[in-house]
Amino acid sequence: MSKALLICNGENSPSLLKRLAKEADFILAADGGADAALKAGVCPHAVIGDLDSVSPRARRQLKDTPFIHVARQDNTDFDKALSWLCRRGFTACDIAGSTGKRMDFTVGNLLAAFAYAKKMDISFKAAGWSVYPLVKSKRFSARKGARASLLPVSACRGVSLKGFEYPLQNARLKAGDTMSTSNVVQTKNCEVSFTGGKLLLYVED
């Protein structure tokens, strides 16, 4: 598995960025995310976007780093970055700094990730939690006692849970259902399985 770290220009934890950078095969900054990376002491392998947010200081510090200018204005720098990673065959991507600051960007990024979730195992990371956009079943590890929520963004079929305090078995969920929020992890290894639809899985660290 080839794993990327995508650093965006939202709320970032320097300690988290450093940890995620050690786990990644490639580090890509989305425009102003280059400044967030450098502030945390992380050097991206490339910077992508329309490049209207990255500071002159970051450009100077990264003078030997490729800057990939994508001029089109009908998608976000976040979209440009995920599309670029998919085309280069990355199979997993941790995303940091794509939430916070602006609610419209936060919601937009969470929804936009579904377009790439069939090709990459995507996880949004922040201090204290992870969110996974799911279009297929997923096994994952979590801390026993951690809170976890399933947030359906479309009609979902055959939803079943393993390793949770409140199980589901072959359930149907519609977009916006709240019956599957605030569950509790009971075992280290958990599974969310379903036969159709789109889900956001939120898990506390």
KOLKOL-177150 format. One record per residue (C-alpha): x, y, z; residue number from 0; residue in one letter. Coordinates in nm, 3 decimals. Layout:
% residues N
SITE      px      py      pz num residu
SITE       X       Y       Z NUM      a
...
This chain:
% residues 205
SITE      px      py      pz num residu
SITE   0.000   0.000   0.000   0      m
SITE   0.133   0.342  -0.099   1      s
SITE   0.021   0.600   0.156   2      k
SITE   0.007   0.978   0.117   3      a
SITE  -0.037   1.255   0.369   4      l
SITE  -0.234   1.554   0.240   5      l
SITE  -0.188   1.871   0.446   6      i
SITE  -0.448   2.145   0.403   7      c
SITE  -0.476   2.497   0.540   8      n
SITE  -0.741   2.443   0.808   9      g
SITE  -0.688   2.373   1.176  10      e
SITE  -0.370   2.172   1.226  11      n
SITE  -0.193   2.012   1.520  12      s
SITE   0.187   2.025   1.475  13      p
SITE   0.239   1.710   1.683  14      s
SITE  -0.021   1.523   1.477  15      l
SITE   0.136   1.639   1.149  16      l
SITE   0.476   1.515   1.262  17      k
SITE   0.335   1.173   1.353  18      r
SITE   0.139   1.137   1.030  19      l
SITE   0.442   1.248   0.825  20      a
SITE   0.647   0.961   0.969  21      k
SITE   0.379   0.714   0.857  22      e
SITE   0.348   0.848   0.501  23      a
SITE   0.533   0.752   0.183  24      d
SITE   0.463   1.092   0.026  25      f
SITE   0.360   1.431   0.168  26      i
SITE   0.152   1.668  -0.046  27      l
SITE   0.050   2.018   0.066  28      a
SITE  -0.259   2.182  -0.077  29      a
SITE  -0.165   2.545  -0.144  30      d
SITE  -0.151   2.724   0.197  31      g
SITE  -0.112   2.386   0.361  32      g
SITE   0.256   2.430   0.280  33      a
SITE   0.277   2.699   0.549  34      d
SITE   0.104   2.473   0.801  35      a
SITE   0.347   2.193   0.718  36      a
SITE   0.654   2.414   0.763  37      l
SITE   0.518   2.555   1.090  38      k
SITE   0.505   2.198   1.220  39      a
SITE   0.856   2.121   1.097  40      g
SITE   0.729   1.898   0.814  41      v
SITE   0.868   1.939   0.462  42      c
SITE   0.621   1.841   0.185  43      p
SITE   0.744   1.658  -0.123  44      h
SITE   0.519   1.875  -0.344  45      a
SITE   0.268   2.162  -0.323  46      v
SITE  -0.044   2.171  -0.541  47      i
SITE  -0.332   2.410  -0.612  48      g
SITE  -0.401   2.741  -0.776  49      d
SITE  -0.123   2.863  -0.542  50      l
SITE  -0.296   3.183  -0.433  51      d
SITE  -0.261   3.112  -0.060  52      s
SITE   0.093   2.982  -0.011  53      v
SITE   0.313   3.254   0.137  54      s
SITE   0.627   3.397  -0.026  55      p
SITE   0.818   3.277   0.280  56      r
SITE   0.706   2.918   0.221  57      a
SITE   0.800   2.945  -0.146  58      r
SITE   1.149   3.055  -0.046  59      r
SITE   1.188   2.775   0.209  60      q
SITE   1.064   2.521  -0.045  61      l
SITE   1.259   2.651  -0.344  62      k
SITE   1.369   2.296  -0.436  63      d
SITE   1.019   2.150  -0.394  64      t
SITE   0.789   2.103  -0.697  65      p
SITE   0.497   2.349  -0.707  66      f
SITE   0.216   2.205  -0.919  67      i
SITE  -0.002   2.487  -1.049  68      h
SITE  -0.356   2.384  -1.145  69      v
SITE  -0.528   2.691  -1.284  70      a
SITE  -0.885   2.559  -1.312  71      r
SITE  -1.128   2.735  -1.079  72      q
SITE  -1.423   2.494  -1.090  73      d
SITE  -1.288   2.278  -0.806  74      n
SITE  -1.103   2.336  -0.480  75      t
SITE  -0.737   2.284  -0.399  76      d
SITE  -0.852   1.988  -0.188  77      f
SITE  -1.014   1.831  -0.494  78      d
SITE  -0.708   1.904  -0.708  79      k
SITE  -0.485   1.732  -0.453  80      a
SITE  -0.694   1.414  -0.418  81      l
SITE  -0.732   1.386  -0.796  82      s
SITE  -0.353   1.416  -0.839  83      w
SITE  -0.287   1.148  -0.576  84      l
SITE  -0.541   0.910  -0.732  85      c
SITE  -0.388   0.949  -1.078  86      r
SITE  -0.050   0.856  -0.936  87      r
SITE  -0.178   0.536  -0.783  88      g
SITE  -0.177   0.609  -0.411  89      f
SITE  -0.402   0.362  -0.233  90      t
SITE  -0.435   0.537   0.104  91      a
SITE  -0.441   0.898   0.218  92      c
SITE  -0.445   1.063   0.559  93      d
SITE  -0.580   1.417   0.541  94      i
SITE  -0.490   1.681   0.798  95      a
SITE  -0.601   2.042   0.822  96      g
SITE  -0.908   2.002   0.602  97      s
SITE  -1.155   2.088   0.881  98      t
SITE  -1.209   2.386   1.108  99      g
SITE  -1.182   2.759   1.034 100      k
SITE  -1.463   2.756   0.773 101      r
SITE  -1.767   2.532   0.806 102      m
SITE  -1.842   2.544   0.432 103      d
SITE  -1.494   2.413   0.352 104      f
SITE  -1.520   2.149   0.626 105      t
SITE  -1.849   2.008   0.498 106      v
SITE  -1.743   2.043   0.135 107      g
SITE  -1.419   1.852   0.195 108      n
SITE  -1.595   1.568   0.378 109      l
SITE  -1.842   1.528   0.092 110      l
SITE  -1.587   1.575  -0.188 111      a
SITE  -1.379   1.285  -0.055 112      a
SITE  -1.647   1.034  -0.154 113      f
SITE  -1.554   1.080  -0.520 114      a
SITE  -1.213   0.925  -0.443 115      y
SITE  -1.306   0.675  -0.171 116      a
SITE  -1.336   0.383  -0.415 117      k
SITE  -0.974   0.423  -0.521 118      k
SITE  -0.813   0.528  -0.193 119      m
SITE  -0.858   0.440   0.173 120      d
SITE  -0.919   0.797   0.299 121      i
SITE  -0.909   0.917   0.659 122      s
SITE  -0.953   1.270   0.789 123      f
SITE  -0.730   1.324   1.092 124      k
SITE  -0.744   1.584   1.370 125      a
SITE  -0.638   1.601   1.733 126      a
SITE  -0.867   1.353   1.908 127      g
SITE  -1.062   1.202   1.622 128      w
SITE  -1.068   1.045   1.275 129      s
SITE  -1.340   1.046   1.009 130      v
SITE  -1.359   0.791   0.728 131      y
SITE  -1.575   0.846   0.416 132      p
SITE  -1.699   0.496   0.335 133      l
SITE  -1.845   0.356   0.014 134      v
SITE  -1.771  -0.004   0.113 135      k
SITE  -1.727  -0.212   0.427 136      s
SITE  -1.432  -0.133   0.654 137      k
SITE  -1.240  -0.310   0.930 138      r
SITE  -1.047  -0.084   1.165 139      f
SITE  -0.878  -0.068   1.504 140      s
SITE  -0.989   0.169   1.779 141      a
SITE  -0.950   0.229   2.148 142      r
SITE  -1.194   0.036   2.368 143      k
SITE  -1.441   0.284   2.512 144      g
SITE  -1.399   0.536   2.231 145      a
SITE  -1.714   0.697   2.097 146      r
SITE  -1.801   0.627   1.737 147      a
SITE  -2.079   0.745   1.508 148      s
SITE  -2.211   0.645   1.167 149      l
SITE  -2.343   0.940   0.968 150      l
SITE  -2.525   0.833   0.649 151      p
SITE  -2.507   1.086   0.368 152      v
SITE  -2.723   0.875   0.137 153      s
SITE  -2.960   0.583   0.176 154      a
SITE  -2.759   0.284   0.303 155      c
SITE  -2.850  -0.084   0.290 156      r
SITE  -2.742  -0.389   0.487 157      g
SITE  -2.561  -0.195   0.759 158      v
SITE  -2.408  -0.419   1.027 159      s
SITE  -2.165  -0.346   1.310 160      l
SITE  -1.917  -0.567   1.494 161      k
SITE  -1.725  -0.465   1.804 162      g
SITE  -1.968  -0.193   1.917 163      f
SITE  -2.181  -0.162   2.229 164      e
SITE  -2.496  -0.109   2.025 165      y
SITE  -2.497  -0.352   1.731 166      p
SITE  -2.676  -0.318   1.401 167      l
SITE  -2.767  -0.612   1.181 168      q
SITE  -2.863  -0.566   0.818 169      n
SITE  -3.016  -0.225   0.893 170      a
SITE  -3.139   0.036   0.651 171      r
SITE  -3.037   0.396   0.713 172      l
SITE  -3.152   0.703   0.529 173      k
SITE  -2.954   1.023   0.483 174      a
SITE  -2.955   1.221   0.805 175      g
SITE  -3.052   0.930   1.034 176      d
SITE  -2.917   0.976   1.388 177      t
SITE  -2.991   0.630   1.528 178      m
SITE  -2.629   0.527   1.473 179      s
SITE  -2.457   0.819   1.650 180      t
SITE  -2.272   0.806   1.984 181      s
SITE  -2.200   0.435   1.982 182      n
SITE  -1.915   0.293   2.193 183      v
SITE  -1.624   0.075   2.078 184      v
SITE  -1.612  -0.252   2.271 185      q
SITE  -1.321  -0.436   2.108 186      t
SITE  -0.994  -0.322   1.952 187      k
SITE  -1.087  -0.466   1.611 188      n
SITE  -1.418  -0.342   1.471 189      c
SITE  -1.608  -0.368   1.146 190      e
SITE  -1.867  -0.162   0.963 191      v
SITE  -2.023  -0.355   0.677 192      s
SITE  -2.291  -0.246   0.431 193      f
SITE  -2.406  -0.336   0.082 194      t
SITE  -2.478   0.008  -0.062 195      g
SITE  -2.469   0.379   0.012 196      g
SITE  -2.231   0.636   0.158 197      k
SITE  -2.136   0.674   0.524 198      l
SITE  -1.912   0.896   0.733 199      l
SITE  -1.756   0.699   1.018 200      l
SITE  -1.640   0.914   1.313 201      y
SITE  -1.411   0.754   1.571 202      v
SITE  -1.244   0.912   1.873 203      e
SITE  -0.874   0.843   1.926 204      d
